[in-house]
């Protein structure tokens, strides 16, 4: 069944027969199609079918119409909790897809009248029709612009459209221009007058653009004539870049020198030519001078030859060129980077000698001429994860070139997700995508993806332009233009897996990198945005290839992260959150440093891994952190050092919080032994605290208390307030597990005071949570809830999800004991889901028992449908939303 809304609303069978539909049923079909596959409630459908007066029998009548429509469309019409859903597409969806592909002829051919004609006047249908009519107008404009640029006739179509919509000014303007170019200037001006009178009936006037066009027609402005010759023909469809094209058109309209800059393969040449095509009608002449192969130094002569200038004895060529370009001329100078100084001098002189000339230059770096406007071009837009790949310019280009390589067969639906990832990995670079597409005649898309670690060898084609035959050649072209400091820096930047700042670049370079890095950015070898630099993947691979094996860049890179992670994370909320964000931003760089260090310098690798453990714990990456720490510990010498002790203690903490208490106990004992051998008291205190918690989780309470009391004794000997508070908190936790609440509560209160005096917010939050558990068990529910909420605020400020889950579970139990079992069960389900997601199971024995008891109590207090509702509510509630509701 085919559904049509671009004209009369129809349901058409496979043989092309339209199924008769009564008016109300047709309005129902229109509303469901306008919803685009989303559920529509009966109330909204009633408003669509009876937009003016709703009869008392409307609900029953709606059922009748739904039943009748279901007999026609079958299983495509279904009933859901949210209302009725029609799982179908229409010719409007086909139109949108064709417009996205810039297939204007096919898109316009789908229309057979006003959108949703006969589909009722309800608000949903009216809005959908209005959107489609706007899209139709835009498509008609694009079609006309293309046809007029190609010199094709458009008068018949334009006349019909304007006759139907006489005050649609964009179409009227194009018809006026077409009439003028056809020698019917009087008709063009008459059309302007008729449109002016028609607009007056709406108490408005022609827009400025139409009035300016009419004036240009009256004075027979030569800029309105058909585009002149001089532009090369397009070898393939121009896909995407509409926003960029509009932008450069606007920039050129406000300046006389526009430089389109960007890395090799990003499409600078194609954009400059499309720009020239679109603005050709505004100029008397368009000249394109290709400079890539020019090396003789006779630059003015090369450009003059491209313009068709004949030399005259005794007359400087520049003067001849300026005279030839008299009036309004557009000069496109393509691929200027290797002649930058010469091109800059020529453009400077030419702009002074020929006031009507505009210049568009393409280069990997700006020319540096006064008055120059630079437009930096990057890759095509790539689809964000989860977005529709078919709407991405990069995927659309790839699909078009794949069709050419496969003899007309484009990407299949099942290939689109892989194509989207390929486009992201190639940074949307048009040349890289075209080279990859050419390989799809012989390789599967998945095989190309698997070879991307050797992308420079993969991206090979047969272009007659040498620098376009491979991505390596395209980058070589720019690399050969670099000076010595830039050539030394670029390979070293290849050690970065993702973005980096100036300080990081300088650390890897071994000197201040400001000047060469700035120049690399100007030459489009490095991208710069928001204070950070980045190499696109193909250039990063190229840079890595260029790095000599004995270069110190990798070691400097690893030392950089060891130094940055040497300081412990800040304790206060905003600074702690900022530390997490910055570390996350550089996570790929840190992993790259770790990978190199495992074989290049295991000591550095252990230093980095030990500094990272807190990030892994906070972000719920316990297994990943354990793996890195384990590999670093295995690679580094096994001698007792403070660094090895710290790494063992960190691994023990991650193992415990991921639920592997046996491994945590073993690693913790190794850490304690290491620090005892070193007589390192701070290390011993921290290890004993660590072991106290682990043994507590194993229900080895005697050992847990022994660890805790020894830690407390050592901390008091050292006068370490924070360590004392931690030992008090851990020891009290074990006493609480043993149900010795009278002993535990005062120790928790002392720990809370100690953490506050030490300015240790995370410890304060932990003590508050523990006090909340004790007061709840003692029946002081209001006090328990207040402790938990204060703790939750701190954990939220610190961005510590595991702590948030501890307090959510505590507040859930308060709710269950306080006669709100549905709310409590919902919170418990949310907490369990989030614990699973971050790999942080609850392991403290008494807390596990309390949670299980509370959940059982909630379930026994609720009916089956209430339990189901609690689970549904939990599934629809994010952690952030749950936290917000509790605070």
N, C-alpha and C positions, 0 to 999 in steps of 0.2 A: 504494500500500500504506500502510495506517495502522497504527501501532504503539501498543498500549495497555499501560500498566503501573499505572494507577490502579485496581487491582483485578487480576483474572487477567491474566497476561502473554499478549498475543494479537497476531497479525499478521492484519489484517483487509483483505480485498480491497475494491475500489471499490464492489462491490454489497453490502457489509456482511457478507460471509461470512468467518467466522474460519477460518484455515488450520490444520488439525490439526498439532500439534507434539509429538513424543515428549518426555519429561521432560528428557533431556540437551540436546536441541536447543533446548527452551524456556529452559533455564538459560543456554545459550550466547547466545541472543537477548537475554535479560535483562541479562547481563553487558556485552554490546556496547552496549546502550542506556544502561546505567548509566554507561558511559565517556564519554558525551556527545560522540561524534565523535572521541575521541582514540584512538590506536593502543593495542591491548592485546596484550601478548606472549603467545605460546603457554603459557609457564610460568604466567602469572597466570590464563589461561583454564582451564588444567588444575586450578588451585587452586579456581576457581569451580565447575567441574563435579563435582569430587571433593573437597569440603572436608574430608572425614574421612580416608579411606584412598585413596591414589592407586594404581590398579592398574598393573602393569608395561606394560600395553598402552595406557596413557592417551594417549600422543602419537599413536599411530595412530588411536585412537578419536576424538580431537579432529579429525583431518583428515577423518574420515568425517562427523562432525557439521557441520563447516564446509562441506563439499561439499554436504550435504543442505540446509543453510540457504541456501546460495548459489542453489540451484535455486528457492527460494521468493522470495528478496528480490532476486535478480539482481545487477546491477552496483553496487547500493548497498553490497554487502560486498566490500571489496578487501583485498589484501595489500600491506603496506608494509614497509620495513626495520625499523620499530618493532613490527610485529605486524599484527593484523587490525583493520580500521576499518569501522564501519557508518555510512555517511553518511546519517543519517536522524534525524528528530525524532519525539517521541512525544507522547501526550496530557499527559505530565508537563511538557513544554516549553510546551504550550498553557496548562496550568494556571498555570505560573509567569508567563507573559505576562499572563493575565487578572488574576491577583493584583496584579501591578504596576500594572495599569490600574484596580484597585479594583472590578473587575466580579465581585463575590463570587458572585452567583447562578449566572452561567455557569461560574465556576471550580468551584464545589461540585458542579454537575451532572455534571461529568466523572467523578466518583468512583463506582466500582461494587464496592468491596471494599477489603481491605488492599492497600497498595502492593506491587507485584511479587509478587502472590499466584501461587504455583506456579512462581516463577522461580528456585527453588533457595535455598540458605542460604549461599552463598559470601560472603566479606567485602565485595566491591564492591557486590553487590546488597543485602546487609544494610545497608550504610552509606547507599546511595541511598534505600532504603525508609525508613530512620529520618529522613532529611532531609525527605522528602516528607510523612511523617506529622506532623512538627513544623510544616511549612507548612500542612498541612490544619487542624491545631488552631488556628493563628493566623487562618486564613481563616474558620473557623467562628466564632471569637470576634468578628472584625470584622463578620461578617454579622449575628450576634445583636445586637451593639451598635447597628448601624444600624437594624435592624428595630424594636428596642425603643424607640429614640429617636423613630422615626416612629409608634409606637403600634401596630405590626403584630403579629399573633400569632406566637409562636415556640415554644409549648409542645410541639407535635408533634415538630418537628425536634430540639429540645433533649432531650426525653425519650428519643428513639431513640438519640441520640448518647451520652447518659449511660448508658443501659442497656448499650450495647456497650462503653463504657469508664468503669466506675463510679468510678474514682479519679482521673479527669482533673479536677482541682480548678477550673480556670478555667471549664469548662463547667458543673460542679456549682453553682458560685456563681451563674452566670447563670440556671440553672434554678430555684434557690432564689428568686432575685429575681422571676423571671417568675411562679412559683407564688404568691408573696406578693402581687404586684400583681393577680393574678387572684382574690384572695380566698381562697386556699388556704394560709393561713399554717401550719396544722397539717401539711399535706403538705410544706411547705418545711422545717420543723424536723425532720420524720421523715426527709427526704432527708439532712439534715445528720447525723443520728444514724447512718443506714445507711452513709454515707460514712466517718464516723469509725471504725466497726467494720471496714470494708473496709481502711482505711489501717492499722489496728492489726495486721492480718495481715501487713503488710509492715514491722512494727515502726516505724511512724512516726505522726505526728499531723497533723491539719489545719493548714494554714498560717494565719498570723495573720489574713490578710484574710478567710478563710472563717469563722474563729471570730468575728471582729468583725461580719461580716454576720449570722451566726446570732443574735448578741446584739441587733443592731439590729432584726431581724425579731421577736424575742421582745418587745421593748419597743414594737414598732410605730412605729419612728422615722419621722416624716413625711417625712424626707429621702429615704426609699425609694420614695415615691409616684411616679407617672408625671410627666415634666417638665411644668411649667405652660405655659400659653400665654404669648405675649409676644414670641416670636422671629419675625422675618420669614422667609418661605419662601425657599428657595434658588432662584435663577434659573438656575443652571447647576451642573454637577458640581464638587465640591471635589476638586481633584487635587493630589497631593503634600502636602508640609508635615507629614507624619506625625511626623517627629522634632521639628519646631518645636511642633506641637500638644501632643505629650507633654510637652515642656519647659515650655510655658506653663501646662499643667494642674498640673504639679508646683510651679511658682512660685506660682500662685494658692492652692494648698493650704497654702502656708507664709506667706502675706501677705494683707493686706486691701486693698492697692492695687497693682495691676499695670498698668503703662503699656507698651503695645506701640508702640514708636517706629520710624520708618523713613521713607525718602523717598517722595514722591508716586508712586502706582502700584505699590507693592511688595506690596499685599494686606493692609494692616493691618486694614481693616474686615472682610474675609472671615475672617481668622484669628480675630478677636475673636468673631464670630458662631458659628464652628464650636466655639470654646472654650466659649461659652455653651451650645451644644447638648449638648456632651459632659458638662458638669457640672451641667446643669439639674436632674437628679434629686437632686442634693445640696442644693437650695435650695427654699424655699417659693415664691419668686417670682423671675422674671427680667424685668428692664425694660431696654429699649434706647432710649436718647435720642440721636437724630441731631442734631449741633450745627453741621454745616457751613454751613447757611443762616441760622444765628441771629446777629443783629447788634444786637438791641434793648437788651441789657443786662439783661433780665428772665430771667436764667439759671435761678434757682431755680424760677420759674414754668414755664419750658419743660420742665425735668426732671420737675416735679410733674405736668404735663399728660401727659407720656409714661407716667407711672406710674398715671394714672387718678385722681389725687387731686383731690377737690372742695374748693374753698376754703370756709373758714368765717369769718364776720365776727369780727374781733378776734384771730384766731389766726395767728401768723406761718406763712408757707408752709413754711419750713424745718421747723418743728415738725410740721406736718401730714405732710410728706414722711417725716420720721424715724419718725413713728408708723405710717404706712402700711407702711414697710419693716421693721417689727418682725419678730423671728424671723430666719430665715436668708434673706437676699435678695442677688441679684446684680444690680448696676447697671452697664450698659455705656454709657459716654459716648464717642461716636464723633466723631472729627475735632475735637479740642480746641485745636489749635495757635493759632488766631486769638483764642481766649478764654482763653489759658493762665492768666493771673493770676486771672480770675474763677472758672475751673474749679478751680484750686488751692484757692481760699478755700472754695468750696462743698464740695469733697471733704473738706477738713480739718474743717469743721464737721459734716458728715454722719457721718463716721467716729466722731466723738466722741459724737454724739447717738444713733446707732443701732449698738450694739455687734455686731449680727448681720449687718451689711451688708458685702459685699465689692464693690470697684469695679474694673472693667477700663476703662481709658482708651486711646484711640488718638490719637496725636499725632506730629507731626514732631520734637518735642523733649519731654523729661521735664517733668512738672509742678512738680517741686521740693518736693513735700510730704514731711515727715518720714515715714519708714517705706515710702516708695515703692520698688518693685522695677521696674527697667526691663529690658524685653526688646527688643533691637534686631533688627529684621527687615530682611533684605536680599532680593535676588532669589531666585528658585527655583534649585535646583542645575542647572547646565549641564554638558553632557558634556565631559569632557577630550578633547583630540585623540587619536583612535585608539580611544576607548571606544565602546561600543554606544549610539548616540543614543537608542534607544527606551527605555532604562532611566533616562533623565534626566527629572526632574520638569518642567523647562521645556519639553522636547520633547513630553512627554505632554500638557501643557496646550495647547501649540500645536496638536498633532494633534487634540485634542478640539474646539477652537474652529474649526479648519479644516473638520472634518466638518460642523459647524453651518453654516459659510459656504457649503459646497459641496453642501448638501443630502444629507449622509450619507457623502460620499466623503472619506475621510481622506487623510493623506499617503501617497504611494507610497514604495516601498522606495528608489527612485532619488532621491527628494527628501530623505531623512533626513539625508545629510551636509550638504546646504545648510541644512536646518532647524536642525541642530546649530550651524552657524556663525552663523545668524541669532540664535539664542537667546543665544549668547556675546556677539554684538555689542550685543544689547539688555540685557545684564547679567541676564537671566532675570526682568526686571520683568513681573509678570503683566499689568498694564494695557497696557504696550507690546506684549506678545505678543498680547493680545486684539485690539488695534487693528490689528496687522500681519495677524493671521488674517482679520480682516474684509475686508481688501484682497484676499485670495486668491480671493474670488469673481470678481474682475475682472482680477487681475494674476497672472502666474506667479511662483513663489517666487524664481527667479533674477532676475526683474526687480525684485522688492522688494529683494533684496540689492544690486543695482546702484544703487538709489536711497537707500541708507542714509547716504550723505554728506549727505543732506537729510532726515534721519530725523524731525525735528520737523514738517516739512510732510507727510511720508508717514503718520505715525501719527495719523490722524484717524478718528473714528468718529461714531456718532449716539446716544451714551448720553443718557438724559434728565437725567443729572447733569452740569451744565455743565463742571465741572473734569475730568470723565472723557471729554469729547468729543475732546480732543487731549492729547498729552503736553506740549505747550507750555502749555496751560491748567493742567495738573496742577502744572507747575513754577512757573508764574506765581503760583499760589495760595500757595506757600511763599515766593517771592521778595518778594511784597508785604508779608510780615510781618517782613522784615529791617530792621535799623536802618541808618543811613548808612554806618558803617565796614564792615559786612558786605556791603552793596550795592556798595561800592567794591571790596572784595577779591574777591568771587566772580567777576566778569567777568575779572579779572586772572589768576585761577587757571586760566581756560580756556586759557591758553597752554601749560600742561603737557599733554603727550600721554599721560603715564602717572603713576605715583605720584611723590610729592615729600616732602621733609622740611620741618621748620619753617624752617630757615635759607633754603632755596630759596624758600619762600613769602614770607618777609620780604624777600628780595632783589627779588622781582618786585613786591611791594607798595610797596617804597620806604620801609618803616617796619616796626617790630616787629609781626608778624602774629599773635602768640600769642592775644590776646583774641578778635578777630573770627574767627580760624580755629577756635578752640575752640568758639565759639558756633555757627559754621556746622556743625561736626561734631555738636554737640548738637541742632541743628535738622534733621539728616539730609540736609543739602545736600552734605556732604562726608563720605566714609568715613575712618575712622582705624583702623589696625591695625599692630602691630609697629613703632611709631615713625614710620610713614609715612602720608601722607594721599593720598586719591584721589577724583576726581570720576567718577561713573559716566558712560558715554558720552553719554546723553541730556542730562544736566545740563552736561557739558563743552561740548556743542554749543550749548546754551542760553547758557552763560556767554560763549562766544566771540561769539555774536550780540550780546550786551549790551556788549561792549568797544568803546569809541569808537575811531575810526580814528586819532586823534592821541594815544592813551594810550601812555605809555612802557613798558608791560608787556613787549612783545615785545623791545625793545632791552635792557631789564634782564634778561630771560630769557637772551638770547644772551650778554650780558656775564657772567652767572653762570657759564656753562659755559666761556667763555674764561678766566675767572679760575681755575676749578677745574682746568682742564687745563694751566695755565701751568707748574706744577711737573712735572718729568719723573717717570715712574713709579718707585716705590721699587725698589731693586736686590735687596733680600733676599727670601727665599722667602715667608714668611707675609704680609708687607706687600704684596708684589707680587701675590700671589693675591687679597688683599683689594681691592687697587686694581682688578684685573680684574673682580671680582664687583660692586663698587660702580658701576664704569663701565657694565658690562652691565645693571645694574638701571636705570640712567638712560638707556640707549641711545636709546629712543624720544624722550625729551625732547631729547637732544642732536641727533638728526636734525631734530626740529621747529625747534630754534634755527638749525641750518644752513640749512634751507629758507627761513626768514624772512630770514636774513642775506644770502643770495645777491642779494636785491633791496633789502632794508632797510638793510644795512650790510655790504658785501662785505669790508671789512677785518676785521670781527669774524668773519665766516664763515671767512676764511683762517686766522685765529688758532685757531678751534675745530678746523678740519680738520687743521692742522699738529700740534695737541696730541693728536689722535686717532690718528695714523698707527700708533703702537705697538700700540694696541688692535686695529686692523684687521689688523695683521701677525700678532699672537699668536693671534687667533681665526680666522685663515684667511679673512679677508674682504678679500683683496687687491684684487680687482676692484671691490668696493664702495668701498673706500677711495680707489682711484685715480680713480673717477668723481667722488667728492666733492671730492678735491683738485683735479682738473682743472677742475671747474665753479667752484670758489672762486678758482683762479688766473686763470681767464678773466674772472671778475667783478671782481676787485680790480685796482687800478691796476698797470701793469707796471713801475713805478719800482723801482730796486734798494733793498731794505730787508732788514734781518736776518730779518724775518718771511717775506718772499718767498723768501729763500734757504733757510730751514728747510723751507718747504712744498715747494720744488723737490727738496730732498734727500730728504724723506720720500717724495715721489712716485717718485723714482728707486729708493729701496729697495723699495717695494711692486712696482714694475714688474719689478725684477730677481727678486724672490722669487716672482713669478707666472710667470716664464719669458720675459718680453719684454725681452731684453737690449739690443736696439737702442733701444727707448724709454728704458730705464734709463740708457744711455750718454748719450743726448741730454739728458735731464732732469738727470743728474749734471753734465754740462758747463755747463748753464745755472746750476745752483746754484753751481758753482765760480766762474764768471764773476761772478756776483752778489756773492759774498763777496770776490773779489779787488778788485772796484770799491769795496767798502766797507772794504778793508784789515782785514777781520775774520778774524784768524788762527784762532781756534777753529772758525769756520765753514769756513775753507779746509781745516783738518786733517780735519774730519769728511767734507767733500766728497771730498777726495783718497782717503781710506780707502774711501769708497763706490765711487768710480770704479775703485779698484784691484781690488775684488772683481768688479765688472761686467766689466772688461776681461779679468780672469782667466777668467770664464765664456765670453767670446768667443774665448778662446785667443790673445788679443793680449798675450802675456806681456811683450814689451818695454815696452809702454805701462803694463801693470799694475805692473811693477817701478819704472818711473819715478814713477808716482803714489805707490806705497808708500814709496819712498825719500824723496821730497819731503815726504810727510806725516810720516815719522819724523824728518826733519831739523827741520821746524817744531815738532813736539811737543817735541823735545829742547831747542830754543831757549827754549821756554816753560816747560820743566820740568813738563809735564803727564804724570804717571805713567800715568794711564789711557789717554791718547791714544798714548803711547809703546808701551804693551802692545798696543793695537789695531793700530798700524802694524806692529809686529813680527809679530803673528799673521797679518795679511793678506799681508805680504811673504813670510813663510815659506810660506804657502799657495801662492803663485805659484811659488816655488822647488820646492816639492813636485810641482806639476803638471809642471814641467820635469824631474822625476826627479833633482833635485839634493838628495837626501835628507841628505847630510853637512852641507850648509849650512842646510837647513830645520830639522832636529831641534833644534840649539841655540837657534835663534831662537824656536821654539815653547816651549822650556823657559823662556827669558827672559820670553816673553809670559805664561806661566802664573804665574811668580813676580810679575810686575808686576801682573797682575789680582788676585792674592791680596792683595798689599800695598795695593791700591787698594780692596779690598772689593767688587770687581766680579764677582758670581757668574756672570752670564751669560757674561762674557768668559772666566772660569775654565773654564766648561763647554766653550766653543768650543775653547780651547787643549787641553783634555784629549782632545776628539774628534780634533783634528788630530794629537796625539801618538799616539793610538790607531791612526790610519791609517798613520803612519810606522813604528811598531814592528811593525805587522802585515806591512807590506811587507818589513821586514827579518827576518821569520821569528820574531819574539818574540811568539808568540800569547798566552801567559798575561799578559804585560805589557800587550798591546794590549787584551785583554778587561777587565783591571782599570781601565785608563784610561777605556774606554767605559762601564763600569758606574758609575764615579764621576761621569762627565758626565751619565749618565742620571738619577742621583739628583738632581742639581742642576736639570736641566731639568724634572723631575717636580715638584720643590718650587716652581719658578717658574711651572708650568703653561704651558710653551712646547712645543706639540706638534711643531713643525718640528724643534726640537733633539732631542726624543725620537726622532723618526724617523731622524735622522742617526745616533744611537747604536744604534738597533735594527738598522739596516743594517750598521753596523760589527760588531756582535756576531753578526749572521747570517753575515758573511764569516769571522769567527773560527771559528764552528761548522762551516762548510763545509770550511775548511782543516784543521780539527781532527777530521775523520772523523765529523761528524754532519750529513751533507748534508740529511736530511729536516727536521731542526730549522731549519737555516739557510734552506732554501727557504721553509718556512712563515713565518719572520720577514720574508723579503724580500717575500712576497706581501702580508702584513699592511701593511708599510710603503708599498708601492706603492698599495694601496687607500686608505690614509689620506692619502697625498699628493694623490691625485686628489680626495678629498673636501674637502680644505682649499685646493686650488688652489695647491700649493707644489711644483712639480716640481724634481727634483735638476738642478742646472745646472753644478756645478763639473766640468770635463772629466775629471780623473783619478778623481774619485769615481764618475762615471757609468761610466767604463771598468771600474773595479774591481767595481762592482755587476754589470755585465753579464757579466763574466768569471766571477764567483762563481756567478751564476745558471746559466750554461751548464755549469759544472763540477758543480753540484748535480744538474742534470737528467741529465747523462751518467752520474752515479754511481748513479742510482736507476732502478728498473724503472717501467714505465708506471703500474701500480697504486699504487706508492709516491708518485709525483708527484701522482696524483689525490688520494690521502689527504692529502698536504701541503696541497693547495688546499682540501679540505673542512675540514681543521682550521683553516686560516686564516680561512675564511668564518664559522666558529663562534666565533672568538676576537676579542674587542674589543681596542681599543688599551690600555685600562686593564688588562685581564687579561694581555696580552702584557708590559706594563711590570712588572706585579707578579711574573710568573714569572721575569723576568730579574733582578729585584732581590732 
